[in-house]
């Protein structure tokens, strides 16, 4: 059921790029403003990572997953009824914040349940998100063309609410209670060690110290840098690929959204394969391969104009979906178990805040007539990330 929730959480966020051409018409906005809307969505998602991680450490994954899914359905309803662009932005920010709570908890619960195969388990769940991305954007684009752009979001509102009920019924409550008991026991022990005058140690200070120790290791620093560069490229690419295919390559909107969906459909295969590659061969062999293929494909994109060529190239571009199946399990397992949620929340907040700026940069360049150069820039980011892999330690586990 965790995978179902992620299917919706990520899939509906990626509906935005498919509906952007219709939003530009409905609200009369430029590519720069469209990029700013995407930046607002992903910046809100980034800023919600750390609170989501802290809440997961404190209250357990089930409470956070259920709350995130339910509130996401409510805020998506606000997007549907937004009548002016200001309300559209505000509702989008709220939707981004609510879906952010889901991000960290899905990693920590799977990493703890499947410690020896966390790469495979997490990558399968991430592939469910790509299945949502492959199905929901084309479906939303069809609804937007056939009826109105609002229908491209409205269909998902009841699905979120049903998923919240499903998560409540299927995710074990025992993990929440056990985590709370462990925290209480730790606090009691701290109080006895430090003396009655101090009592319980402030949880925030303990968490900050433990997270700080976990973040100072070289592997975490290097992989976070790689993750940041690749995420910037992923963010801008997914934000504007359908629009680029329509405006520059001359494809029909329905064809563009189908290619966009096909990009994510390949992720259903790419992510489990790269996740398994990480489990078997380690980060030093798997990650550079993924990044080199993705970077090379982005560099070729401006020079391919035919529909068959774009179809084939889109298959190779889907390798961009595979890097996180390596970096995120690596980061999760590198952090102390007691603060995995908080630590991963800090890291995700950092690289997502940086990456959230890439859509508005891409939109500004596109408005200036530099749409092709946008993808060459993204190729450079990914290839630099690939070169950084040589800085990783030879040991593939921590």
C-alpha positions in Angstrom: 0.0 0.0 0.0 3.0 2.3 0.5 3.7 1.9 -3.2 0.1 2.8 -4.0 0.4 6.0 -2.0 3.6 6.9 -3.8 1.9 6.1 -7.2 -0.5 9.0 -6.4 1.9 11.3 -4.6 4.5 11.4 -7.4 2.2 10.7 -10.3 -0.1 13.7 -9.6 2.8 16.0 -9.0 4.0 15.0 -12.5 0.6 15.8 -13.9 1.6 19.5 -13.7 4.1 19.4 -16.6 1.5 17.6 -18.8 -1.1 20.3 -17.9 1.3 23.3 -18.2 0.3 24.1 -21.8 -3.3 24.2 -20.8 -2.5 26.4 -17.8 -0.6 28.8 -20.0 -3.7 29.2 -22.1 -6.1 29.4 -19.2 -4.2 31.9 -17.2 -2.1 33.6 -19.9 1.2 32.9 -18.3 4.7 32.7 -19.8 7.1 29.9 -19.7 9.0 31.7 -17.0 5.8 31.9 -14.9 5.1 28.3 -15.6 8.6 27.5 -14.4 8.0 29.5 -11.3 4.8 27.5 -10.6 6.8 24.3 -10.9 9.5 25.8 -8.7 6.9 26.7 -6.1 5.6 23.1 -6.1 8.9 21.5 -5.7 10.3 24.0 -3.3 7.3 23.4 -1.0 8.0 19.7 -1.4 11.6 20.2 -0.5 10.8 22.3 2.6 8.5 19.6 3.9 11.1 16.9 3.9 12.7 17.7 7.2 9.4 18.1 9.1 8.3 14.9 7.5 11.4 13.1 8.7 11.1 14.5 12.2 7.5 13.5 12.5 8.3 10.0 11.2 11.0 9.6 13.9 8.6 10.9 16.6 5.2 9.4 15.6 6.0 6.6 13.3 5.6 6.0 9.6 1.9 5.0 9.5 0.7 8.3 11.1 2.7 10.4 8.7 1.8 8.4 5.6 -1.9 8.5 6.3 -1.9 12.2 7.1 0.1 13.1 4.0 -2.2 11.2 1.7 -5.4 12.6 3.2 -4.3 16.2 3.2 -2.9 15.8 -0.3 -6.4 15.0 -1.5 -7.9 18.0 0.2 -5.3 20.5 -1.1 -5.5 19.1 -4.6 -9.2 19.9 -4.4 -8.1 23.5 -3.8 -6.0 23.5 -7.0 -9.1 22.4 -8.9 -11.2 25.3 -7.7 -8.5 28.0 -8.0 -10.0 30.8 -10.1 -7.0 33.1 -10.4 -3.3 32.5 -10.8 -2.5 33.7 -7.2 -4.8 31.0 -5.8 -3.4 28.4 -8.1 0.1 29.2 -6.8 -1.1 29.1 -3.1 -2.9 25.8 -3.6 0.0 24.3 -5.4 2.3 25.2 -2.5 -0.1 23.5 0.0 -0.2 20.4 -2.2 3.6 20.3 -2.4 3.9 20.6 1.4 1.4 17.8 2.0 2.9 15.4 -0.4 6.4 16.1 1.1 5.4 14.3 4.3 5.2 11.1 2.3 8.7 11.3 1.0 10.9 10.4 3.9 8.6 7.9 5.6 8.4 5.6 2.6 12.2 5.2 2.6 12.7 4.6 6.3 9.9 2.1 6.7 11.2 0.0 3.7 14.9 0.4 4.7 14.1 -0.9 8.2 11.9 -3.8 7.1 14.3 -4.9 4.3 17.8 -4.0 5.6 19.6 -6.5 3.4 17.7 -5.6 0.2 16.8 -2.0 0.8 17.9 -1.0 -2.7 15.5 -3.5 -4.3 12.6 -2.7 -2.0 12.9 1.1 -2.3 13.4 0.9 -6.1 10.3 -1.2 -6.5 8.3 1.4 -4.6 9.9 4.2 -6.6 9.0 2.3 -9.8 5.3 2.4 -8.6 5.7 6.2 -8.6 7.0 6.0 -12.2 4.0 3.8 -13.1 1.9 6.6 -11.8 3.9 9.1 -13.9 3.5 6.9 -17.0 -0.3 6.6 -16.6 -1.6 9.7 -14.8 0.0 12.5 -16.9 -1.3 11.2 -20.3 -4.7 10.5 -18.7 -4.7 14.0 -17.2 -3.7 15.5 -20.5 -6.6 13.6 -22.2 -9.1 15.0 -19.7 -7.7 18.5 -20.1 -8.0 18.3 -23.9 -11.4 16.7 -23.8 -13.0 18.7 -21.0 -11.0 21.3 -19.1 -7.7 21.4 -17.3 -9.4 21.1 -13.9 -10.4 17.6 -14.7 -6.8 16.7 -15.1 -6.4 17.1 -11.3 -10.0 16.4 -10.0 -10.0 12.7 -10.9 -7.2 12.1 -8.3 -8.9 13.7 -5.3 -11.1 10.7 -4.4 -8.1 8.4 -5.1 -6.0 10.1 -2.5 -8.8 9.8 0.1 -9.2 6.1 -0.6 -5.5 5.6 -0.4 -5.4 7.2 3.0 -7.9 4.7 4.3 -6.0 1.9 2.8 -2.7 3.0 4.4 -4.4 3.3 7.8 -5.7 -0.3 7.5 -2.6 -2.0 6.1 0.5 -0.3 7.6 1.2 -1.9 11.0 0.5 0.4 13.9 3.0 -1.6 16.1 6.0 0.2 14.5 4.6 3.5 15.6 4.1 2.4 19.2 7.5 0.6 19.4 9.3 3.7 18.1 7.5 5.9 20.6 8.4 3.5 23.4 12.0 3.4 22.4 12.1 7.1 22.4 10.5 7.3 25.8 13.0 4.7 27.2 15.9 6.6 25.8 14.7 9.8 27.3 14.3 8.1 30.7 17.8 6.7 30.5 19.2 10.1 29.6 17.4 11.6 32.5 18.9 9.0 34.9 22.4 9.5 33.6 22.4 13.3 33.6 20.6 13.7 36.9 17.2 14.7 38.2 17.9 18.5 37.7 18.2 18.0 34.0 15.5 15.5 33.4 14.9 14.4 29.8 17.3 15.6 27.2 15.6 17.9 24.6 14.9 15.6 21.7 15.7 18.3 19.1 19.2 18.7 20.5 19.9 15.0 20.6 18.6 14.6 17.1 20.6 17.5 15.8 23.8 16.1 17.2 23.2 12.6 15.9 22.2 13.9 12.5 25.3 16.1 12.4 27.6 13.2 13.1 25.9 11.1 10.3 26.2 13.9 7.7 29.9 14.5 8.2 31.1 11.3 6.6 32.8 11.5 3.1 30.4 9.0 1.4 27.4 11.0 2.5 28.9 14.3 1.4 29.9 13.0 -2.1 26.7 11.1 -2.8 24.6 14.1 -1.7 26.5 16.3 -4.2 25.9 13.8 -7.0 22.2 13.6 -5.9 21.9 17.4 -6.0 23.3 17.7 -9.6 21.2 14.9 -11.0 18.1 16.1 -9.2 18.5 19.5 -10.8 18.6 17.9 -14.2 15.6 15.6 -13.4 13.6 18.5 -12.1 14.0 20.7 -15.2 13.7 17.9 -17.7 10.5 16.5 -16.3 9.1 20.0 -15.9 9.5 21.0 -19.5 9.9 17.9 -21.7 6.2 17.9 -22.8 6.3 21.6 -23.5 9.6 21.3 -25.4 8.2 18.5 -27.6 5.2 20.7 -28.4 6.9 24.1 -28.9 10.2 23.0 -30.4 9.8 19.6 -31.9 6.2 20.3 -33.2 4.5 17.3 -31.7 0.8 17.3 -30.9 -0.1 17.7 -27.2 -1.5 14.2 -27.0 1.7 12.7 -28.6 3.9 14.7 -26.3 2.1 13.6 -23.2 2.3 10.0 -24.4 6.0 10.2 -24.9 6.2 11.8 -21.4 4.3 8.9 -20.0 6.5 6.5 -21.9 9.5 8.1 -20.3 8.2 7.2 -16.9 6.9 3.8 -18.0 10.5 2.8 -18.7 11.2 3.8 -15.1 9.1 0.8 -14.0 12.0 -1.3 -15.4 14.9 1.0 -15.0 14.5 1.6 -11.2 14.3 -2.1 -10.1 17.3 -2.9 -12.4 19.5 -0.1 -11.1 18.4 -0.8 -7.5 19.3 -4.5 -7.9 22.6 -3.4 -9.6 23.4 -1.4 -6.5 22.6 -4.3 -4.2 24.8 -6.7 -6.2 27.6 -4.5 -7.7 27.7 -1.5 -5.4 27.5 2.2 -5.9 30.9 2.7 -7.7 30.0 0.5 -10.6 26.2 1.1 -10.9 25.9 4.9 -10.5 28.5 6.1 -13.1 26.9 3.8 -15.7 23.5 5.3 -15.1 24.7 8.9 -15.2 26.8 8.6 -18.3 23.9 7.1 -20.3 21.5 9.8 -19.0 23.9 12.6 -19.7 24.7 11.5 -23.2 21.0 11.1 -24.0 20.3 14.7 -22.9 23.2 16.0 -25.0 21.7 14.3 -28.1 18.1 15.5 -27.6 18.4 18.9 -29.3 19.7 17.3 -32.5 16.9 14.7 -32.9 13.7 15.9 -34.7 11.9 12.9 -36.0 9.2 11.2 -34.1 10.8 7.7 -34.3 14.1 9.2 -33.2 12.4 10.9 -30.2 10.7 7.7 -29.2 14.0 5.8 -29.2 15.8 8.6 -27.4 13.1 8.8 -24.8 13.9 5.2 -23.9 17.5 6.1 -23.2 16.5 9.3 -21.4 14.6 7.1 -18.9 18.0 6.2 -17.5 17.7 9.5 -15.7 15.1 7.9 -13.5 17.6 5.3 -12.2 20.2 7.3 -10.3 18.0 7.8 -7.2 17.6 4.0 -6.9 21.3 4.0 -6.0 21.9 7.2 -4.2 18.9 7.2 -1.8 19.3 3.7 -0.5 23.0 4.4 -0.1 22.3 7.6 1.9 19.6 5.9 4.0 21.8 3.0 5.0 24.7 5.4 5.7 22.7 7.3 8.4 22.3 6.1 12.0 19.1 4.1 12.4 17.8 6.3 15.2 17.7 9.4 13.1 17.3 8.0 9.6 14.1 10.0 9.1 15.6 13.2 10.3 18.9 12.8 8.6 17.4 11.9 5.3 15.0 14.7 5.7 17.8 17.2 6.1 19.6 15.9 3.0 16.4 15.8 0.9 15.5 19.3 2.0 18.9 20.5 0.9 19.2 19.0 -2.5 15.5 19.6 -3.3 15.7 23.3 -2.4 18.6 23.7 -4.8 16.9 21.6 -7.4 13.6 23.5 -7.2 15.3 26.5 -8.8 16.0 24.6 -12.0 12.5 24.9 -13.5 12.4 28.6 -13.3 15.9 28.8 -14.8 14.8 26.5 -17.6 11.7 28.5 -18.2 13.6 31.8 -18.3 16.1 30.4 -20.9 13.2 29.0 -22.9 11.4 32.4 -23.0 14.7 33.8 -24.3 14.7 31.4 -27.2 17.3 29.0 -25.6 15.2 25.9 -25.2 17.8 23.6 -26.9 20.5 25.0 -24.6 18.5 24.1 -21.6 18.9 20.4 -22.3 22.6 20.8 -23.1 23.0 22.4 -19.7 21.2 19.6 -18.0 23.5 17.1 -19.8 26.5 18.9 -18.4 25.1 18.7 -14.9 24.5 14.9 -15.2 27.9 14.2 -16.7 29.7 16.2 -13.9 27.8 14.1 -11.4 29.1 11.0 -13.2 32.7 12.2 -12.9 32.1 12.8 -9.2 31.6 9.1 -8.7 35.4 8.6 -8.7 35.4 10.3 -5.3 33.4 7.6 -3.7 35.1 5.1 -1.5 35.7 1.6 -3.0 33.6 0.0 -0.3 30.0 -0.1 -1.6 28.4 -0.4 1.8 28.6 1.6 5.0 
